[in-house]
Amino acid sequence: MTRPVGEGPQRRTVIGAGLGTAAALAAGLSAAPPADAAPAAGTGRVPDWHRYVQGPPGRAVRPVAVAASGGDVTRPEALLARGGAVTVLRRPGPTPPPAWPAGTTAAASSSHAPNNGSDGSPRSYEADNAVDGDTGTFWNDDTFGAYPDTLTVTAPAAVTLSGVTVLSNSDGVPVDFTVETWDGAAWHTAATVTGNSAVQRPVPFTEPVSTTSVRVNVTADQGTPQGEFTRINELWPGLVATVEAPTVTVDFGKVVVGYPRVRFAWASDNSPGVRLAFSETRQYLSDRSDFARSDLSGGGPGTDQYAVPAGGADWTDTDGFQADGKVHAEGLHGFRYLKITLDALPGDAPAAQAHGEVAIDSVELEFTAYLGRPETFAGWFLSSDDDLNRYWYAAAYTNELATDTFRASDVDPRNADTATLEGKLVLHDGAKRDRDPYVGDIAVSGRTTYLTHHDASAAARNVLADLADHQRADGWIPPASIVNYTLPLFDYPLWWVTCSWDYVLYTGDLDYAARYYPNLLKVLDTWYPSVTDSQGLLSKGLNSTGNYGDYAFLPRTGQVTYYNVNYVQALSDAARIARSLGHPADADRWTLRAAAVTEAVNTHLWDPSAGAYLDSTTGAVRHGQDGNSIAVTSGVAGPERAGAALDYLESATRRPYGNAFMDNDTIFDGASQRVYAFTSYPELVARFETGRAESAIDEIKRLYGWMDQHDPGTTHWEGIGPDGSPYEGAFTSMAHGWSTGVLPVLTNQLLGARPESPGFATWSVRPHPGTVAWAAGRLPTPHGPLGVSWRAGADAFALTVAAPRGTRGEITVPTGGRTVTVRVDGRTAWTGTRAKAYRARSEDGYVVLSDVGSGTHTITVRPLD
């Protein structure tokens, strides 16, 4: 994804002191810059990088605040600490509701077909469920958001009503509806309700009515991840007052992931139920979790249940039933907010009751993800810009949340469980969902891992190897284990190639490369040629791929720029693997094919009227961030087209919360308002490497600043939608590894250090400072740490590199567009016109120093004029 193109002149102001500090930082000898280093704004000194680390101090994580409480709750703050006072929730037993006379019937405009519940038992959704006296059954319409949905209840004789009460499900609450009564000849509106959110809603009439029939007409429903449904459990003939369920919401301060644990001190002897609802944001916190695994496997209550014994309990929320087919919990959750309510599902009676008393001693989480502490960071980053520092460590934490053991009980329930990954460390896509290792996500999260916690690099290898082991006979490689490795994505086999090179490049694991080289040959020489058209371009639709998706399941077909420039990158990366393994003929063949595809892309997919690459030659004219950015980073776009394309994206896709991934809405409504950090990452790389460091930093601050400043804070979202909202509402993963590209871009591009051959045997350092005054960092390598620090000023640029033994590299320093002298370790390497050492040469506003050996080297750049 990254090929340097060169950077133009930069000018900035000196902040800070001499090169001794830079040398210590680069060598990795100091965890933080000493007092004479460049000060962080407003503090007078540079902060220790350790203070930016977001991971918890240990596996037991406790909430930091009580966000809300309601109903009869005593001492809610006691939940924050174990021992001493307890939090008590109390709820009186219910008053029996009124019942319709015997012989009452119900009919509906539609009813959902029967299916099996989450416990496997059959259930129906007929209208009669609304008058059967069983609050655990309900009528469910079958119109998927088409209105009105009508429920009609008919009694055998006239009844006098002062109103009715609608009891619904939390995932099917009618929002807008009318209640009508029948006078024997016509229907009359007795009440109108708008904006309802209550599960139990008393609806009074303006005056008592004698009637044989009541009709509820629903015209709006609140919607759920499964769609818009009306669900009415009971329509009671009278007004039933609601007794507020006691509830406490605790805030863990940021998104966490693992198994919730609640210590109950005691309870009343009627098995009072407790329901737990989880959410990553306050916006989607309700009586129902923002996401539950059952949402993807037939639906469920959306909360975890527990019946508290009278003697109390130390309960860890794990997947399964507490009683025989009753009182179910889902176990692991990713969330920030936890809502605890004294309540029970009607269907869980008598194992759990919705009333009584419960005393809670404490709440905590058994954190399951990678525990990132300062001592586990093999790589780090620090700069003069506090925002960038926070975003780097927030990305590290986001990725840590997605680095976890693959467990059948916790992964995507859509047939993603696989024995070949069970118990292994993997890179999931998100903490909350989907919790399945997708190879496209690893294109970003893998690099984040290699630059932070090198000991976790096996998480990427485990996934890459497993997907290769499940390669289809025709060469196609699955994107993930979901649906038994059959999810048809067109682009992800390309990401497998690129991710494999990344893994080898950062770790030096050539054994992996040799073991899976046959898979590489098969995907590039068998499957992708089968979807290549007569013009030499990948064309989705060939070889029965019309229904294949991609990273965003976009409905695009034919010659798509994104697929083809990704193909160029994959071919180039495969050639590097081939050369590393001693297969020059394969490398040459793939290099030639990459050049041919490059020519075809530039011939058929460039739009001169926009100065950008088309998204596709099929359908409406639009221009994508993905294709245009990777056209630059893969080298498909030459300098002129690279600059034009990036200028176009800046003018057409700029939003307050990042750059949109499409320039118009022709692919779907709202596309031009949607931002993916996944596709923003290559754009950021492209901007840095084409001399647009300032615009890259501006985009970082809009995108990552928006996520940092909006709930849940810290972690990086799966996607951003119109007005900066989570792009798929409550379903959105708010801690997603594919959105952590700010970390590798700050290390590889802004700081400027990266590997050039497997295992950092050779490396390069090419800073792109932009508006940043100084930066320092360390990259983990198999040979030991590679340390880099630099300080940029109007009159000098100072750089220190500490390279591990047995490695060599290339150092490129900016000249600011002026004639400069370059000294290495106090000796002149470039006089301003000619080389004195390191085969120094001037190139596009830089001076390049070749074949720099191991050890600590200090480079100073000073203008001659």
Residue, then its C-alpha position, 0 to 999 in steps of 0.5 A: m500500500t505504500r510506495p514513496v513518491g517524494e515530498g516537497p519543501q517544508r518550513r517550520t520553527v525550531i522548538g527545543a534543544g540539542l541532539g543529545t536528547a534526540a540520540a537518547l530517544a532514537a536509541g530507545l535508552s529513555a522512556a521519555p525525553p529529558a527535561d531539556a527536550a521540546p516542551a509539550a504545549g502548556t506543560g513546560r516539558v515533554p510528557d512520558w509516553h507511558r501516560y498515553v497508554q490506554g490499556p487497563p492495569g490488570r485483567a480485573v477492570r472496574p467502572v469509573a462512574v455511575a452514569a445514571s440510576g432510576g427507580d428504587v435504588t439505594r447507594p448506586e455509587a457502591l457499585l464502584a468499589r468492592g466491600g463495604a456498602v452495597t447497592v440495593l434495588r427494590r421492586p414490588g410485585p405486580t398487580p394482576p392486569p385486567a383480562w378480556p372476557a372469555g371468547t375474545t379473539a384477535a386478528a392482524s393485518s399480518s403475522h410473522a411466520p413461526n420459527n424457533g426461539s434462541d433456546g430452539s423451541p418453536r414459537s409463533y407470532e399470531a395475533d392471539n398472542a396479544v390477548d392470551g394473558d401470557t406476557g412472554t408471547f407476542w404478536n409480530d407483524d410481517t411487513f418489514g417497515a411497511y405501515p400501517d400494521t393493525l391489530t384488532v381485538t374482538a370481545p364476545a360482548a360489549v366492554t366499557l373501557s376508559g383506555v387500554t394498555v399496550l405491552s410490547n417487546s423492547d425490540g418492537v415498541p410501536v412509536d406512533f399509533t392510534v387506538e380505535t373503537w367500533d360502535g357497531a357501524a364504524w370505527h372511531t379514534a379514541a386515542t392517538v400516541t406519537g413518539n412512544s418509547a415505553v414498553q408498557r404504555p397506558v393509553p387513556f381515552t378522552e371518555p369511557v367507551s362501550t365497544t366490542s372491538v378495539r383496533v391498534n393501527v401502528t404507523a411507526d416503529q423504533g426499528t432494531p438491527q433486524g428491521e422495523f417490527t411491531r411486537i405487542n405482547e398484550l393489549w390489556p382492556g384498561l389502564v395498567a400503571t407502570v412501576e419503574a424498574p430499578t436500574v443503575t448504569v455504570d460507565f467504564g470510561k472507555v470501551v472494554v471487552g470481556y466477561p462481566r462479573v457481578r458480586f451479589a451480596w444477597a437477594s429476596d427469596n423469590s429468585p429476583g431477576v437481573r437484566l444486563a444491557f450493554s452499549e458502547t455509547r450513551q446514545y444507544l444505551s437502553d433496556r436492550s444491548d446495542f448489539a447481542r450475538s443473538d441479533l445475528s442468529g434469529g433474534g433474542p431479548g437483547t439482554d443477559q439474564y440472571a436469577v439471584p439466589a437469596g444467599g447472593a452469588d459471585w456471578t461471571d456472565t458466560d454464555g448459556f442458560q442458568a436454568d433448564g432452557k431459561v434465564h440466558a446470558e451471552g457472556l462476552h461483550g464489548f461495551r463502555y456502559l452497562k445498565i443493570t435492571l431488576d427485571a425478568l423476561p416473562g418467559d423466564a418465570p418462575a426461574a426468575q421473577a421481575h420483582g423483589e430485592v437485590a443487593i450488589d456489592s460490586v461490578e467488574l469485567e474480566f478483560t480478555a483482550y491483549l493487555g497493553r501496558p507500557e512494559t508490553f510496548a515494543g514500539w512507541f511514538l511521541s511528538s510535539d503534537d499532543d493530539l497525534n500522540r493521543y491518537w497513536y495510543a488510542a489506535a494501539y488500544t483499539n487494536e488491543l481490544a480486537t486482539d483476543t483468543f478465538r473462542a466458539s462462545d464469543v465469535d460471530p454466530r453465523n457459522a464462523d466457529t472453526a476448530t482450526l482457530e479455536g484457542k488461538l490468538v487472532l486479530h478480530d475485526g472488532a471488540k463488540r462485533d463481528r468478532d471474526p478475523y477478516v483479512g482485509d482488516i489485518a491490512v491495517s490492524g496487522r501493521t498496528t500490531y507489528l509496530t506496538h506489540h511484536d509478541a502479538s504478531a502470531a495473531a496475524r500469522n494464525v489468521l493468514a495461515d488459516l485462511a490459506d489452509h481453507q483456500r478453494a480449489d480454484g485458488w480463491i482465498p476466503p476473507a474470514s471463517i464466517v459462513n464456513y469460509t464461504l463469504p464471497l468477497f472479490d477483493y480480500p484474496l488480494w489483501w491476503v497477498t499484501c498482508s502476507w508480505d507485510y507479515v514477512l516484511y515486519t517479522g522476517d518469518l520466511d518459513y511462513a512465506a515458503r509454507y504458503y508460497p503455493n497458495l500465493l501462486k494459485v490465487l494470483d495465477t489461477w483465480y485472478p486470471s479467471v476474472t480478468d477481461s480482454q483489456g487486462l483488467l479485473s472485472k467483477g462479474l466474470n466467472s460468476t462473481g457478479n454477486y461477490g462483495d467487497y470490504a463494504f459490500l458495495p454493488r459495483t461491477g465490471q472494471v473497478t479502479y479499487y480492485n485493479v490498483n489493489y491487484v497491482q499492489a498485490l502483484s508487486d508484494a508477491a514479487r517481493i516475496a518471490r525474490s526473498l524466496g529465490h523465485p526470480a521468474d515468478a517475481d519477473r512475471w508478476t512485475l510485468r503483469a503489474a505494469a500491464v495492469t497499471e497501463a490498463v488502469n491509466t488507459h481506461l479508468w482515468d477521468p480527465s474531466a475530474g482529474a481523478y480515477l473513476d470508481s468504475t467504467t460501469g454505471a454512474v460516474r463517481h470517484g472513490q477514495d479507495g481507488n484513487s488513494i491506492a492508485v497513488t500508494s501502489g505506484v499506478a498514478g504518476p506524480e502528476r495524476a497522483g497530485a490531481a487525484l489527491d486535490y480532487l479528493e480534497s475538494a470533493t470529499r472533505r467533511p468535518y469528520g474526515n474525507a468521504f469514501m465516495d464523491n457522490d451518492t450514486i452507489f447508495d444514498g448517503a455514500s458521499q457523507r460516509v467516512y471509513a478510516f479503513t480507506s482513509y489510511p491509504e489516502l493519508v499515506a499518499r498525502f504524506e508521500t506526495g509532499r502534502a504532509e500538512s493536508a495529511i495532518d489536517e485529515i487526521k485531526r478531522l477524522y481521529g479528532w472527531m472520534d476522540q471527542h465523541d462518545p465513546g471516546t478514545t477508540h476508533w469507529e468502524g465507520i462514520g455516517p451523515d453528520g458524524s454519526p455512527y454509520e450503522g447506528a447501534f450496530t456500528s462497532m465503535a472499536h474496530g481494528w481496521s480503523t487504526g491506520v493513524l498509528p502506522v501512518l504516524t510511525n512509517q510516514l510522519l516519523g518516517a521509519r519502516p522496513e524495506s526487506p524481511g525482518f528489517a534487514t534493510w530499512s529506510v528513514r524518510p521523515h515527513p514533518g509537516t506542521v510537527a516540530w519534533a517526533a521520536g519513536r522506536l520500531p521493534t525488529p527481529h534484530g532489536p529496536l530501530g530508534v528514530s528522532w528528529r527535530a525540524g526548524a527554520d534553520a536546521f533539521a536534526l535527525t538521529v537514527a539508532a539501528p540494530r546490529g546486522t542491519r543497513g538502511e537508507i536515510t533521507v532528510p528534507t532540504g526545505g527546497r534550499t541548498v544545504t550541507v548534510r553532516v553525519d556524526g560530525r563529518t560532511a556527507w553532502t556539501g550542497t553540490r556533491a557527495k562526500a560519503y554515503r553516496a549522498r545525492s539530492e532528490d526532489g527536495y531531499v538528500v538521500l544517504s545510502d548504505v547506512g550501517s548499524g549503530t547510532h548516527t546523528i545527521t544535521v541539515r543546515p542551509l548554505d545561504 
